[in-house]
């Protein structure tokens, strides 16, 4: 896996902090531990439970979330925990000792949903795929990091792929209709996941950079920029994700008061994206931040 760099990311719950890794931590699913006895397959979690303030641990594709008891504040201990986790991975140890040959398939369901973009369909799953949104424009990009995306590009009608926490959005070429192919894709994804195959081997550098930027944004931005990020995360991104897309903050110009956002998945290149921005996102930002936003500009991811 290579040496992982760990960064600290706060959450909306003040008792929970994420420790985000630049390298994948596990190959499939996610793991939650409420005590040291439950963490028998995770030496890392067992070590962390020896810290008296650790209440619960959640390990997924590229982060470890830890919930604390109220005997401490995260500001006092989070750096110590980050250093401990980073040192653990430098020794080449796994986050979780996963079974190499599972005896039975995970009970996984995959469902297809139409999106506002007629060229994109969302394939939702009942398991965690990744905690970092990743978009692939071609098979060359996918071959460097995602076996799942690479396999999907083997279908000649697949144009682009966007992988989020619990869904895959697929953009098709116009030569076929969704009614002819969505069942085949749904079955393929379900079988791929049930077989326990690797979804993402490593995160592409550009996505690592974007992930780091999002962490820095949530922690370091102040003033209007921080308020914009909060509004996007709370009011807009959940709705966009339900349609198989993603919207991320890029920049805010204090002089022109122009907000730039990045569109991904079903939102990228969507005919209705411009109207949605003008009539929805832009209006909301103007109403919630009076005299601070003049325009929203969308950039396709």
N, C-alpha and C positions, 0 to 999 in steps of 0.2 A: 504494500500500500504506500510505502514511503512515509517520510516524516510529516506529520500533520501540524499545521499551525492553528492554534486555538484563539478565537476572539470572543469577547463577552458581548452579549446582546440582551438588553432588558426586554421585558414583556409588559402587557397591560396588567398582569397580576404581580404586585410588588413582592410576593413571596417566591416567585419563580424567575429564574434567570437561565438563559440559553448560553451554552458554550459551543460555538459554531466552529466546525472543522473545515479546512480547505481540502481535505481528502475524504472520500466516502468511508463511513464507519462500519456499515453492515451492508449485506447484499440484498436482503429482502425484508419486508415487513417493518415492524417496530416492536420495541420491548418496553414494558412498564414494570417497575419494581417498587413495592411498598415497604420492603424490609430486606435484611441481609439474607434471610432464608430463601426468599423468592429469587434472589440474584445468583443462584448457583451456577448459571451458565455465563456469568459476566464477572470476571475477576476485578474489572474496573469498578463496577457498581458496588461490589463487596467492599473494596477499599474505601470508596466514598461514604458508605454507610458507617464506617468507623468514625467519621466526623460527627460530633454530637448534634449538630444543627440540621443534618440532612434528613428530610422527611420522606421524599419520594423522588424517584429517578425515572426519566423517560429517555430512551435511546432510539434514534431513528437514523435516516440516511446520512445526514451530515451535521447533526447537532445532538448535544446531550442537554436536556432540560432538567434542572434540579429545583425541587421545592424545599424550602427551609422551614424549620420551626421558628417561632417568634423570639427565641432567646438571643438572636443576633440580627444585624441588618446586613444586606448583601454588600454594601459599601465597605464594610469591615473585613469581609472574608472572600469576596469573589476573585480577587487577584491571586490569593493563595490557592484557591480551587483551580483556577485556570492553569497555573504553573504545575500543579499536581497532575492534571489531565494531560498536559502537553509532555511532561516528563515521562508519563506512562507510555504514551505512543512512541516516544523516541526509543524506547526499549524494544519496539517491534511487536508489542503485545496487541491482541485483538480486543475491540470493545466488547464483543459478544462471541462466545464460542458456538458458532452456528453449526448445525448438523449438515454435513456435506451431502448426505443422501437421505433426505427426509423420507420416512416410511410411508407417509400418506400426504396427499395434496392438501394445500390450504383450501378451506371453503371460500372461494372467491367468486364474486359476481361482477359482471361487466354489463353496463347498460348504455345504449346509444341515445343521444339527445340532439335534436336539431338546434342550431344557433341562429342568431340574426344574420350571420354571414352565410349565404347559400352555398358557398364553396367549402365551408368548414362544418364538421360534425364533432361533437364532444362525446368521448367514451369514458364514462365515469366508472370507478372501481370501488370495491369495499375494502381496499387495503391502501396503505401509504406507499406512494411511489417515490417521492422525493420531497425535500423541504425547500429546495431551491428551484425556482422556475427556470426551465431550459428550453430554448427554441432551436430547431435545426432546419436549415434551409435546403440541405441536400445530403446525399448519402456520405459524401466525403467528410462533412462535419460530424455526422453521426458515428462513423466508423472509428473516430478517435476517442469516443467516450461512452456511447450508449448502444449496447447490443439490441435493446428493444427497438430503438429508433432505426438502427441499421436494418433490422429484420423487416420493419414496416416499409422501409424504402424499397424493398424488393418487389413490392406491388407496383406495377407500372403507372397506376393512376394516383399514387401518393406524391404530392408536391412538397408539402412542408409539415413539420411535426412540432407540437408544443406539449411538453410534459410538465404537469403541475402536481400539487400534493396528492390528489386522489383522482386525477383524470388525465386523459391524453386527447388533445385536440388535433385533428388531422385535416389538412387542406388538400383537396383533390384537384386534379386537372378537369377541365370542362368536358372531356371526351366521354365521361361516364356520369350516370345519375346515382345519387345516394341509395335509392331504392334497390339498385342492382348490386351494391357492394357493401352496405353497412353491416349486414349479417355476417358476411365473411370476415370482415375486420374485427367485429366484436368477438367472434369465436376464436380468432387467431390470438387476440390480446389475452383473452381469458385462459387459453391453453398455455400461453407463454408464462403467465403469472403463476398458474397452478403447478407448472413444472419446476417452479423455483428458480428460473433463469435470472441472470443478472440484468437489472434494468439500466443502471448507470455504473460504469466501471470507475470513472473519474469525472470530475467536473471540468469542462473546458475552461481555459484561462479567462476567456472573455466573460464567462458566467461567474467564475470565482471573483473577478473584478467587480461585476455588477452586484453580486451578493455582498461583497465588502462595502461597496458604495452605499447599498441600502442600509447596512448596519451603521455606517458612519452618519448617514442621513438621520436615522432615527435617534442617534445619540448626540450628535454634535451640532446640528442645525438649530438656529434660534430665530426668533421673530416670525415674520410672515412665512418663510420657507418651512419652518417646523409646523406651523399651523396648517399649511397646505398638505403636508405629508399626513398629518393626523386626520384631516378630512378625507383624503383619498383612501387611507387605510380603513377608516371606520364606516364611511358611507358609500364609497364608490367601488372599491376593489371587490368586496363580497358580491355585489350585484353583477359586476363584470365577470367574475369567476364562474358564477352560475350559468353564464352564457358561453363558457369555454374559453374565456380570454383573460388578459391581465393588463393592468395599467400601472405604470411605475413613474414616480417623480423623477425628472431629469434636472431641471434647473428653474430658478426664478430670478428675473432681472428686476432689481429694485427701481431702476430708472424708468424702464418702459412698462413695468408691471405685467410683463408677459410670462406666463407659466408654460414650460415645455414638459410634455409627458411622453412616455414610450408605450406604444401599443404592441401587444403580443397575442399569439394564439388566434382565436376567432376574431379579435378586434383588429388585427393587423391587415390593412388593405380592405377592410370591410366597407361596403358602400354606405352603410348607415353610421359609420364611426364619426364622420365629420358632423353629421346632424346631431348625433348623441352628445358629442363634445359641446357644440354650440348651444343646444337646447337643454342639456342636462348638466354636465360637469361644469361648464363655464358659468351657467346661471347659478348653480349651487355655490361655487366659490365666490362669485360676486355678492351673493346674498349674505353668506356667512362671514366674508371678509370685505366689507364695504370700502370702496375707494382704494383697495389694495391690489385688485386684479383687473387688468384691462382686456386680456385675451388668453385663450388656451390654444397652444399649438401642439399637434400630435405628430409623433415621429414613429413610423413603423419599425418594429424591432427586427 
